[in-house]
Amino acid sequence: MTTRVVCYGLGPIGIGIARLACMRPGIQVVGAIDIDPHKAGHDLGALLGRDAIGVSISADAAATLSRVRPDVVLHATQSSLVAVAPQLQECIAAGADVISTCEELAYPWSAQPQLAADLDAAARAAGVTLLGAGVNPGYAMDALPVMLTAVCAEVRAVRVVRIVDAAQRRGPLQRKIGAGLTPDEFAQRVREGAVRHVGLPESLHMIAAALGWQLDAGDDTVMPILAERAIATDHVAVEAGQVAGVHQIARGYIGEREVITLNLRMYIGAPDPQDTVEIDGDPPLRMTIAGGIHGDSATAAIVVNAIASIRKAERGLLSMTDIPLVHYW
C-alpha cells in the first residue's frame, strides 16, 4: 500500500529526507511545509534539483495538513522540543503519525516529563504514533548498542565512542558545536546552553530504560577541542587555538558504578572517524564501524526507513527502542 507523507521542514536534513522519500517505492509525497519565504510557493522538485513533481511548498502547515490528510509527517525543523511541540501537536491533530528529527524528542521522559506526557496523551487520543528518530540520538549511541545486547545473558556496562569529522557535515551543525569560537566564547555559549551536541543525555536514558536500569545519577560534560592548525570548511574558518568542535561525555551510574559511558568527539578535521560500541557482558562484545556513520545522509535514511515500523507500532509517544526493528525496505 502507498503511504502518503508530508515533509515538514526543508533545511539540509529535511531536503535529504524529502529527496529519499520521493525516490522510495510505496511512498507518495503529497505535501511540503517550510516557513522560508524563498521556498514557499515553489514546487518541491525544484528544491530537490529535479523536475516539478506537482507538490507546492507551503508556509501554512495547518492548511496543508488539512488539505492533503497525510498518513505520516516527516518532521525536521529544530532540536528543541519546547519549540517544536506546537508543530507536533498540529500534526497529531491532523490524524497523522509523526517521525521527527527533533533530538530532544528521542527520549523526553527524563528531561521534560510533563511535555512528554502531554504529547503521549494527544497522540493516543488521536490514534497516532509520535517518534523521535535520527542517527545520534536514535541509532549510533543508543538503539544500536541496545540491539547488540540481544545475545547477552548479562550486561554490566555499555560504552560507546563516536568520533565525527564535522568538516563533512552541514553548516548549522558545525556552528552548533562551536567551530570557530575562542575558548572563552565557547565556555560562555556552553553556559547559555547554545553550544553542545543535543541528545546525548536522551541517549543515556534511552539505553537505561531499555535495559531496565534505574540510574542513581548521571552527568553530561561539554569540553572544547582546540584546533592545532588553521582549517576551513565551506561554512566556517578555524584558526589554530580556536575551537574546532566539542568533546562531550554523558555518564550514567548505579550507585557509584559507571554503567553507561557515551563519549562523543565531534570536530573539524577529526582523524579516524568511527562508531565503537563495547558491551561489558556475557559474552563481552566490541563492534567498530570504521569511518563512522555520516549523520546527515543516515538521518534521512533512518527517518524514511522508520515509516514501515511506525505504521505497525503502538499508539502514543515512543522511542526507537519501543517500535518494531527499523531496517531498509
ABEGO torsion letter per residue (X at the ends): XBBBBBBBEABAAAAAAAAAAAABBGBBBABBBBABAAABGBBAAAAAGBBBAGBBBBABAAAAAAAAGBABBBBBABABAAAAAAAAAAAAAAGBBBBBABAAAABAAAABAAAAAAAAAAAAAAGBBBBBBEAOBGAAAAAAAAAAAAABABBABBBBBBBBBAAABBAAAAAAAGBGBBAAAAAAAAAAGABEBBGAAAAAAAAAAAAGBBBABBBBBBBBBBBABBBBBAABBBBBGBBAEBBBBBBBBBEABBABBBBBBBBBGBBGBBBBBBBBBOBBBBBBBBGEBBAAAAAAAAAAAAAAAAAABBBEBBBAAABBBBBBX
